[in-house]
Amino acid sequence: MNILSIGNSFSQDAQRYLHRIAKADGFTLNTFNLYIGGCPLSLHYRNMLSEERAYTLEMNGESIGFKVSLKDALLNRDWDVVTIQQVSNLSPYYETYQPYLDKVVEYVRLCVPKAKIAIHQTWAYEQGSQRMNVELGYNDHVDMFKDIEASYKKAAEQINADLIIPSGKLFQRLIEAGIEKVHRDTSHAGFGLGRYALGLLWYSVLSGNGVKNNTFCDFDEEISEADIETAKECVAEICHVSLRDVK
């Protein structure tokens, strides 16, 4: 299975361990990320029009050291799934998605008509973060996530997406389950547990396989056995979420 993410640092977080999680399960899942830090849908749209080689290409969680255009990437191989997302600080506000979302997805379908389109639902910032409180005006991460969830649901319906990868929902569930730290800088996923949980979720949603017995354990930051089990349990609870569930 070949996965391409039209994303930014949040898809980078999600893909860090994804290939190796799948490999530990005997499943071939090749992951590619089009990386520009903080890239919104409006910039993806401009890059689409210009065909500029603006993206650093990442493969299986690692940078491979050269730049590509959106067109280069889309035509490079037969993609099974292409994921798309809004930048995190604009994710609560659906009015920022359009008309860019429609135009980029139309282009993706023109280039790779057989690929499934997945909405990557990003996550709320850490409780008490200055970005959340001052920049975005939220007092509670729960309220921020509610707006994120609503916006991505509307986006998925608008483009008739094949599925939603509910990363934001997963982070909320991890916090509810008692995980103290899922972020590393109040916004991005933690190098250990945060990225690991995202990888498990993406693997389960994309492959349809469970994660209970997955043996991957080569983390960039130590994770306790208890937190590993909690992550697996939370993913098992919500990995069935798809467009069919939210319509």
Backbone as numpy.savetxt, mean C-alpha at the origin, in Angstrom:
# Nx Ny Nz CAx CAy CAz Cx Cy Cz
3.38 -14.44 -9.88 2.53 -13.25 -9.88 3.41 -12.01 -9.88
3.09 -11.04 -10.75 3.85 -9.80 -10.85 2.99 -8.62 -10.41
3.51 -7.85 -9.46 2.79 -6.73 -8.86 3.54 -5.43 -9.13
2.84 -4.43 -9.63 3.43 -3.10 -9.83 2.65 -2.08 -9.00
3.36 -1.30 -8.20 2.73 -0.25 -7.42 3.08 1.12 -7.98
2.06 1.89 -8.30 2.24 3.30 -8.67 2.07 4.06 -7.37
3.18 4.30 -6.69 3.06 4.72 -5.31 4.07 5.75 -4.86
4.58 5.51 -3.65 5.52 6.41 -2.99 6.12 5.65 -1.81
6.46 6.34 -0.73 7.10 5.65 0.39 6.16 4.70 1.13
4.84 4.91 1.02 3.91 4.01 1.70 3.83 2.66 0.98
3.90 2.66 -0.35 3.97 1.38 -1.07 5.36 0.76 -0.89
6.37 1.58 -0.72 7.71 1.08 -0.39 7.67 0.33 0.94
7.01 0.90 1.93 6.85 0.22 3.22 6.17 -1.13 3.04
5.09 -1.15 2.26 4.29 -2.37 2.09 5.06 -3.46 1.36
5.96 -3.08 0.46 6.66 -4.07 -0.34 8.00 -4.53 0.24
8.45 -3.93 1.31 9.79 -4.23 1.82 9.99 -5.73 2.04
9.05 -6.42 2.68 9.19 -7.84 2.99 8.32 -8.73 2.12
7.50 -8.15 1.27 6.44 -8.90 0.59 6.97 -10.08 -0.23
7.97 -9.84 -1.06 8.51 -10.92 -1.89 9.02 -12.07 -1.03
9.70 -11.74 0.06 10.31 -12.78 0.89 9.27 -13.50 1.75
8.22 -12.82 2.14 7.11 -13.48 2.84 6.49 -14.53 1.93
6.24 -14.14 0.67 5.68 -15.09 -0.30 6.63 -16.25 -0.54
7.93 -15.94 -0.69 8.92 -16.98 -0.95 8.97 -17.99 0.19
8.84 -17.53 1.43 8.84 -18.44 2.58 7.67 -19.41 2.53
6.63 -19.04 1.79 5.44 -19.87 1.65 5.46 -20.68 0.36
6.59 -20.61 -0.38 6.69 -21.33 -1.64 5.88 -20.71 -2.76
5.61 -19.41 -2.65 4.77 -18.70 -3.63 5.63 -17.66 -4.34
5.59 -17.64 -5.67 6.37 -16.67 -6.44 5.58 -15.39 -6.61
6.07 -14.33 -6.00 5.42 -13.02 -6.07 6.51 -11.98 -6.26
6.61 -11.45 -7.47 7.61 -10.43 -7.78 6.99 -9.04 -7.63
7.63 -8.20 -6.85 7.07 -6.89 -6.52 7.92 -5.77 -7.09
7.26 -4.79 -7.65 7.93 -3.62 -8.22 7.22 -2.36 -7.73
8.00 -1.39 -7.32 7.44 -0.14 -6.82 8.02 1.04 -7.59
7.13 1.91 -8.07 7.54 3.16 -8.71 7.64 4.21 -7.62
8.87 4.55 -7.24 9.08 5.37 -6.04 9.43 6.81 -6.35
8.63 7.71 -5.81 8.96 9.11 -5.61 8.43 9.44 -4.23
9.27 9.87 -3.32 8.81 10.18 -1.97 7.73 11.25 -1.98
6.63 11.00 -1.26 5.55 11.98 -1.15 4.80 12.25 -2.43
4.76 11.26 -3.33 4.16 11.50 -4.66 2.64 11.40 -4.61
1.93 12.48 -4.95 0.46 12.45 -5.01 -0.03 11.99 -6.37
-1.31 11.72 -6.47 -1.90 11.31 -7.74 -1.71 12.36 -8.83
-1.74 13.63 -8.45 -1.57 14.69 -9.45 -0.21 14.61 -10.13
0.85 14.23 -9.38 2.18 14.11 -9.97 2.28 12.84 -10.82
1.66 11.75 -10.38 1.61 10.56 -11.23 0.97 10.90 -12.58
-0.08 11.69 -12.53 -0.76 12.10 -13.76 0.17 12.93 -14.65
0.88 13.89 -14.08 1.80 14.71 -14.87 2.93 13.86 -15.45
3.41 12.90 -14.67 4.46 12.00 -15.18 3.93 11.12 -16.30
2.68 10.74 -16.21 2.05 9.98 -17.28 2.05 10.77 -18.59
1.69 12.04 -18.50 1.62 12.88 -19.69 3.00 13.15 -20.28
3.98 13.40 -19.42 5.32 13.78 -19.88 6.17 12.59 -20.31
5.82 11.39 -19.79 6.62 10.18 -19.99 8.05 10.35 -19.47
8.19 11.22 -18.49 9.50 11.45 -17.87 9.93 10.24 -17.07
11.22 9.93 -17.12 11.77 8.85 -16.30 12.03 9.39 -14.89
10.94 9.56 -14.17 10.98 10.26 -12.90 11.01 9.32 -11.69
10.78 8.03 -11.91 10.63 7.10 -10.81 11.89 6.28 -10.58
12.26 6.11 -9.32 13.25 5.11 -8.95 12.53 3.77 -8.89
13.02 2.80 -9.62 12.37 1.49 -9.65 12.92 0.62 -8.53
12.02 0.06 -7.76 12.38 -0.87 -6.69 11.81 -2.24 -7.02
12.62 -3.27 -6.83 12.21 -4.64 -7.12 12.38 -5.51 -5.88
11.32 -6.17 -5.49 11.35 -7.09 -4.35 11.91 -6.43 -3.10
11.50 -5.18 -2.89 11.86 -4.47 -1.67 13.20 -3.78 -1.68
13.87 -3.73 -2.84 15.19 -3.11 -2.95 15.23 -2.19 -4.16
15.95 -1.06 -4.04 16.18 -0.19 -5.20 17.13 -0.89 -6.15
16.82 -0.82 -7.46 17.72 -1.45 -8.44 18.51 -0.42 -9.23
18.42 0.85 -8.81 19.39 1.84 -9.22 19.19 2.54 -10.54
18.01 2.45 -11.13 17.81 3.26 -12.33 16.40 3.80 -12.38
16.24 4.80 -13.25 14.99 5.55 -13.36 14.16 5.02 -14.52
12.84 5.05 -14.33 11.92 4.63 -15.38 10.75 5.60 -15.45
10.07 5.58 -16.58 8.82 6.32 -16.71 7.66 5.38 -16.35
6.49 5.95 -16.16 5.31 5.13 -15.91 5.06 4.21 -17.11
5.20 4.75 -18.30 5.00 3.94 -19.51 6.00 2.80 -19.60
7.29 3.10 -19.32 8.32 2.06 -19.32 7.91 0.90 -18.43
7.47 1.24 -17.22 7.14 0.21 -16.24 5.92 -0.60 -16.66
4.89 0.07 -17.11 3.66 -0.63 -17.47 3.86 -1.59 -18.63
4.71 -1.22 -19.58 4.92 -2.05 -20.77 6.04 -3.07 -20.59
6.66 -3.08 -19.40 7.82 -3.94 -19.17 7.48 -5.42 -19.12
6.30 -5.74 -18.61 5.90 -7.14 -18.48 4.40 -7.26 -18.35
3.91 -8.50 -18.31 2.48 -8.73 -18.10 2.18 -8.68 -16.61
1.63 -7.57 -16.17 1.33 -7.40 -14.75 0.04 -8.12 -14.39
0.07 -8.77 -13.23 -1.15 -9.39 -12.71 -1.99 -8.39 -11.93
-1.31 -7.54 -11.17 -1.99 -6.53 -10.36 -1.20 -5.23 -10.41
-1.90 -4.12 -10.59 -1.32 -2.79 -10.47 -2.03 -2.08 -9.33
-1.26 -1.58 -8.37 -1.85 -0.87 -7.24 -1.67 0.63 -7.40
-2.62 1.36 -6.84 -2.56 2.82 -6.91 -3.07 3.40 -5.60
-2.59 4.58 -5.24 -2.93 5.19 -3.95 -2.74 6.70 -4.04
-3.33 7.39 -3.08 -3.07 8.81 -2.92 -1.96 8.99 -1.89
-1.27 10.13 -1.93 -0.26 10.43 -0.93 -0.94 10.55 0.43
-0.22 10.23 1.50 -0.85 10.07 2.81 -1.56 11.31 3.33
-0.94 12.49 3.16 -1.54 13.69 3.75 -2.76 14.18 2.97
-2.97 13.65 1.76 -4.17 13.99 1.00 -5.19 12.86 0.98
-4.84 11.72 1.54 -5.73 10.56 1.48 -7.10 10.76 2.12
-7.24 11.60 3.15 -8.59 11.79 3.70 -9.52 12.59 2.81
-9.00 13.25 1.78 -9.77 14.24 1.04 -10.00 13.77 -0.40
-11.16 13.21 -0.67 -11.40 12.62 -1.98 -11.31 13.63 -3.11
-11.62 14.89 -2.83 -11.57 15.89 -3.89 -10.17 16.03 -4.48
-9.12 15.59 -3.74 -7.76 15.65 -4.27 -7.43 14.48 -5.19
-8.28 13.47 -5.21 -8.01 12.29 -6.03 -8.30 12.54 -7.51
-9.29 13.38 -7.76 -9.79 13.55 -9.12 -9.40 14.90 -9.70
-9.24 14.96 -11.02 -9.51 13.91 -12.04 -8.36 12.95 -12.27
-7.31 13.06 -11.43 -6.07 12.33 -11.69 -6.24 10.82 -11.59
-6.99 10.37 -10.60 -7.20 8.93 -10.42 -7.83 8.32 -11.66
-8.90 8.90 -12.15 -9.59 8.37 -13.33 -8.65 8.31 -14.52
-7.88 9.36 -14.73 -7.00 9.45 -15.91 -5.86 8.44 -15.83
-5.26 8.29 -14.67 -4.15 7.35 -14.53 -4.65 5.91 -14.68
-5.77 5.60 -14.07 -6.31 4.24 -14.17 -6.73 3.93 -15.61
-7.30 4.90 -16.31 -7.63 4.71 -17.71 -6.38 4.37 -18.52
-5.28 5.05 -18.23 -4.01 4.81 -18.91 -3.47 3.42 -18.58
-3.56 3.03 -17.31 -3.10 1.70 -16.90 -3.87 0.62 -17.66
-5.17 0.79 -17.74 -6.00 -0.22 -18.42 -5.72 -0.26 -19.92
-5.35 0.85 -20.47 -4.98 0.88 -21.89 -3.68 0.11 -22.13
-2.72 0.29 -21.22 -1.40 -0.33 -21.37 -1.40 -1.80 -20.97
-2.12 -2.14 -19.90 -2.12 -3.53 -19.40 -3.56 -3.95 -19.12
-4.33 -4.20 -20.16 -5.76 -4.45 -20.00 -6.11 -5.69 -19.20
-5.18 -6.63 -19.07 -5.48 -7.87 -18.34 -5.19 -7.75 -16.84
-4.51 -6.69 -16.44 -4.13 -6.54 -15.03 -5.32 -6.16 -14.16
-5.36 -6.69 -12.95 -6.33 -6.25 -11.96 -5.86 -4.93 -11.36
-6.81 -4.08 -11.01 -6.50 -2.80 -10.39 -6.84 -2.89 -8.90
-5.85 -2.60 -8.08 -6.04 -2.64 -6.63 -5.84 -1.25 -6.04
-6.77 -0.84 -5.21 -6.62 0.38 -4.43 -5.84 0.04 -3.16
-4.73 0.76 -2.94 -3.99 0.59 -1.70 -4.45 1.65 -0.71
-5.21 1.20 0.28 -5.72 2.10 1.32 -4.59 2.41 2.31
-4.16 3.66 2.34 -3.08 4.05 3.24 -3.61 4.22 4.67
-2.76 4.64 5.60 -3.11 4.60 7.01 -3.03 5.97 7.65
-3.65 6.05 8.84 -3.63 7.28 9.62 -2.28 7.46 10.31
-1.98 8.70 10.64 -0.75 8.99 11.36 -0.87 8.59 12.83
0.26 8.56 13.50 0.31 8.18 14.91 -0.42 9.19 15.79
-1.09 8.68 16.81 -1.81 9.55 17.73 -0.84 10.59 18.33
-1.24 11.86 18.28 -0.42 12.94 18.82 0.60 13.50 17.86
0.65 12.99 16.63 1.65 13.48 15.71 1.34 14.91 15.28
2.39 15.69 15.12 2.22 17.09 14.72 1.60 17.19 13.33
1.99 16.27 12.44 1.42 16.29 11.09 -0.10 16.11 11.14
-0.55 15.20 11.98 -1.98 14.95 12.08 -2.70 16.11 12.76
-2.15 16.58 13.87 -2.83 17.60 14.67 -2.76 18.99 14.05
-1.59 19.37 13.56 -1.38 20.74 13.08 -1.62 20.84 11.58
-0.95 20.00 10.80 -1.07 20.09 9.35 -2.46 19.72 8.86
-3.03 18.63 9.42 -4.32 18.13 8.92 -5.50 18.49 9.82
-5.24 18.90 11.05 -6.32 19.35 11.92 -7.13 18.27 12.59
-6.59 17.04 12.66 -7.28 15.95 13.36 -6.75 15.85 14.79
-7.66 15.61 15.72 -7.26 15.39 17.11 -7.07 13.92 17.42
-7.66 13.04 16.60 -7.64 11.61 16.89 -7.37 10.83 15.62
-6.51 9.83 15.73 -6.17 9.01 14.55 -7.38 8.25 14.03
-8.33 7.95 14.90 -9.55 7.24 14.48 -10.34 8.08 13.49
-10.44 9.39 13.77 -11.17 10.28 12.87 -10.45 10.42 11.53
-9.13 10.49 11.58 -8.36 10.56 10.33 -8.59 9.31 9.50
-8.56 8.15 10.14 -8.76 6.92 9.39 -10.17 6.82 8.82
-11.16 7.27 9.54 -12.53 7.22 9.00 -12.63 7.96 7.67
-11.99 9.12 7.59 -12.01 9.88 6.34 -11.18 9.20 5.25
-10.05 8.62 5.64 -9.24 7.86 4.68 -10.04 6.69 4.12
-10.66 5.95 5.00 -11.42 4.77 4.58 -12.56 5.16 3.63
-13.26 6.23 3.96 -14.36 6.69 3.11 -13.87 7.12 1.73
-12.73 7.81 1.71 -12.19 8.29 0.43 -11.74 7.13 -0.46
-11.06 6.16 0.12 -10.61 5.02 -0.68 -11.78 4.15 -1.13
-12.80 4.04 -0.31 -14.00 3.30 -0.73 -14.63 3.98 -1.95
-14.75 5.30 -1.90 -15.31 6.04 -3.02 -14.42 5.90 -4.25
-13.11 5.96 -4.05 -12.18 5.81 -5.17 -12.32 4.45 -5.82
-12.42 3.39 -5.01 -12.55 2.04 -5.54 -13.83 1.88 -6.35
-14.90 2.46 -5.85 -16.17 2.39 -6.56 -16.11 3.17 -7.86
-15.46 4.34 -7.83 -15.39 5.20 -9.00 -14.64 4.53 -10.16
-13.57 3.84 -9.86 -12.77 3.22 -10.92 -13.12 1.75 -11.13
-14.09 1.25 -10.37 -14.47 -0.17 -10.44 -13.25 -1.05 -10.19
-12.57 -0.77 -9.09 -11.37 -1.52 -8.73 -11.71 -2.98 -8.46
-10.73 -3.83 -8.69 -10.92 -5.25 -8.44 -10.82 -5.59 -6.96
-10.03 -4.82 -6.22 -9.91 -5.07 -4.79 -9.32 -3.86 -4.09
-9.51 -3.85 -2.78 -8.86 -2.89 -1.89 -7.90 -3.65 -0.99
-6.68 -3.14 -0.87 -5.74 -3.68 0.12 -5.84 -2.78 1.35
-6.45 -3.27 2.44 -6.83 -2.40 3.55 -5.73 -2.17 4.58
-4.63 -1.58 4.14 -3.49 -1.35 5.05 -3.87 -0.43 6.20
-4.67 0.60 5.92 -5.10 1.50 6.98 -5.93 0.79 8.03
-6.82 -0.06 7.60 -7.64 -0.84 8.52 -6.77 -1.75 9.38
-5.74 -2.32 8.76 -4.83 -3.19 9.51 -4.13 -2.42 10.62
-3.62 -1.23 10.33 -2.95 -0.46 11.37 -3.89 -0.13 12.53
-5.13 0.20 12.22 -6.10 0.47 13.29 -6.30 -0.78 14.13
-6.40 -1.93 13.49 -6.62 -3.19 14.21 -5.40 -3.54 15.07
-4.20 -3.30 14.57 -3.00 -3.57 15.36 -2.97 -2.73 16.63
-3.35 -1.46 16.49 -3.38 -0.56 17.65 -4.43 -1.04 18.65
-5.60 -1.43 18.15 -6.65 -1.95 19.02 -6.21 -3.21 19.75
-5.35 -4.00 19.10 -4.87 -5.26 19.68 -3.74 -5.06 20.68
-3.31 -3.81 20.87 -2.32 -3.52 21.88 -0.91 -3.32 21.39
-0.70 -3.30 20.06 0.63 -3.01 19.54 0.94 -1.54 19.80
2.00 -1.27 20.52 2.29 0.09 20.96 2.85 0.96 19.84
3.60 0.37 18.91 4.30 1.17 17.92 4.20 0.52 16.55
3.40 1.11 15.66 3.33 0.61 14.28 4.01 1.57 13.31
4.22 2.84 13.73 4.89 3.84 12.91 6.36 3.96 13.34
7.18 4.54 12.46 8.57 4.80 12.85 8.84 6.29 13.04
8.05 7.15 12.42 8.29 8.59 12.49 6.96 9.35 12.57
5.98 8.69 13.13 4.58 9.14 13.29 3.77 9.03 12.01
4.40 8.72 10.87 3.61 8.57 9.64 3.95 7.28 8.89
5.24 7.02 8.64 5.62 5.81 7.90 5.57 4.58 8.81
5.49 3.41 8.16 5.45 2.16 8.91 6.77 1.87 9.59
6.70 1.26 10.77 7.91 0.86 11.47 8.72 -0.13 10.65
10.05 -0.07 10.79 10.93 -0.93 10.00 10.72 -2.41 10.32
10.25 -2.71 11.52 10.00 -4.09 11.90 8.54 -4.46 11.77
7.81 -4.31 12.87 6.42 -4.78 12.93 5.52 -4.13 11.88
5.63 -2.81 11.69 4.75 -2.13 10.75 4.88 -2.67 9.34
6.09 -2.72 8.84 6.32 -3.22 7.48 6.01 -4.71 7.37
6.31 -5.47 8.41 6.02 -6.90 8.39 4.52 -7.15 8.29
3.74 -6.47 9.10 2.28 -6.65 9.08 1.72 -6.28 7.71
2.22 -5.19 7.13 1.77 -4.80 5.79 2.10 -5.88 4.76
3.30 -6.43 4.84 3.68 -7.49 3.92 2.79 -8.71 4.04
2.47 -9.10 5.26 1.56 -10.22 5.47 0.20 -9.94 4.85
-0.30 -8.73 5.07 -1.62 -8.38 4.55 -1.63 -8.42 3.02
-0.65 -7.76 2.40 -0.59 -7.74 0.95 -0.48 -9.16 0.40
0.35 -9.98 1.01 0.50 -11.36 0.55 -0.82 -12.11 0.62
-1.51 -11.99 1.74 -2.76 -12.73 1.91 -3.83 -12.25 0.95
-3.96 -10.93 0.80 -4.97 -10.39 -0.11 -4.67 -10.76 -1.56
-3.41 -10.65 -1.96 -3.05 -10.87 -3.37 -3.02 -12.34 -3.74
-2.61 -13.20 -2.82 -2.46 -14.62 -3.13 -3.68 -15.44 -2.75
-4.43 -14.94 -1.77 -5.54 -15.72 -1.23 -5.10 -16.73 -0.19
-3.83 -16.72 0.18 -3.30 -17.68 1.15 -3.32 -17.10 2.56
-3.44 -17.99 3.53 -3.33 -17.59 4.92 -1.89 -17.34 5.32
-1.70 -16.72 6.49 -0.35 -16.38 6.93 0.03 -17.01 8.27
-0.87 -17.78 8.84 -0.64 -18.32 10.18 0.68 -19.07 10.29
1.00 -19.86 9.28 2.20 -20.70 9.34 3.37 -20.15 8.54
3.29 -18.89 8.13 4.39 -18.30 7.37 5.63 -18.16 8.25
6.77 -18.57 7.73 7.99 -18.65 8.54 8.96 -17.50 8.33
8.65 -16.53 7.47 9.59 -15.43 7.23 9.92 -14.71 8.54
11.22 -14.45 8.75 11.63 -13.80 10.01 12.88 -12.93 9.85
13.23 -12.54 8.62 14.46 -11.76 8.38 14.11 -10.26 8.39
13.95 -9.71 9.58 13.47 -8.33 9.73 14.62 -7.33 9.84
14.35 -6.10 9.43 15.34 -5.02 9.57 15.39 -4.50 11.01
14.36 -4.80 11.78 14.27 -4.37 13.17 13.59 -5.50 13.94
14.08 -5.81 15.10 13.59 -6.98 15.85 12.10 -6.87 16.16
11.42 -8.00 16.06 10.00 -8.10 16.41 9.86 -9.25 17.40
9.13 -9.04 18.48 8.93 -10.10 19.46 8.02 -11.19 18.89
8.15 -12.39 19.41 7.29 -13.49 18.98 5.82 -13.16 19.24
5.55 -12.49 20.34 4.16 -12.12 20.65 3.60 -11.17 19.61
4.41 -10.19 19.18 3.94 -9.23 18.18 3.80 -9.88 16.80
4.66 -10.84 16.50 4.53 -11.58 15.24 3.18 -12.29 15.21
2.83 -12.94 16.30 1.56 -13.67 16.37 0.38 -12.71 16.30
0.50 -11.55 16.96 -0.58 -10.57 16.91 -0.78 -10.06 15.49
0.32 -9.79 14.79 0.22 -9.34 13.40 -0.48 -10.38 12.54
-0.11 -11.63 12.69 -0.74 -12.70 11.91 -2.23 -12.80 12.23
-2.58 -12.68 13.49 -3.99 -12.76 13.88 -4.79 -11.60 13.31
-4.23 -10.39 13.34 -4.94 -9.23 12.81 -5.12 -9.34 11.30
-4.10 -9.81 10.60 -4.21 -9.99 9.15 -5.28 -11.03 8.84
-5.28 -12.12 9.59 -6.27 -13.17 9.36 -7.69 -12.65 9.52
-7.88 -11.71 10.44 -9.21 -11.14 10.69 -9.71 -10.31 9.53
-8.80 -9.57 8.85 -9.28 -8.57 7.89 -8.85 -8.81 6.45
-8.08 -9.88 6.18 -7.54 -10.04 4.83 -8.60 -10.33 3.79
-9.81 -10.65 4.22 -10.89 -10.92 3.27 -11.50 -9.65 2.71
-11.13 -8.47 3.23 -11.74 -7.22 2.78 -11.42 -6.98 1.32
-12.44 -6.70 0.53 -12.28 -6.42 -0.89 -13.38 -5.47 -1.31
-13.41 -5.13 -2.55 -14.45 -4.23 -3.04 -15.82 -4.84 -2.81
-15.93 -6.14 -2.93 -17.24 -6.78 -2.71 -17.75 -6.54 -1.31
-16.84 -6.44 -0.36 -17.24 -6.28 1.04 -17.66 -4.85 1.35
-17.18 -3.87 0.60 -17.44 -2.48 0.97 -18.48 -1.81 0.09
-18.93 -2.47 -0.96 -19.96 -1.87 -1.80 -21.27 -1.76 -1.03
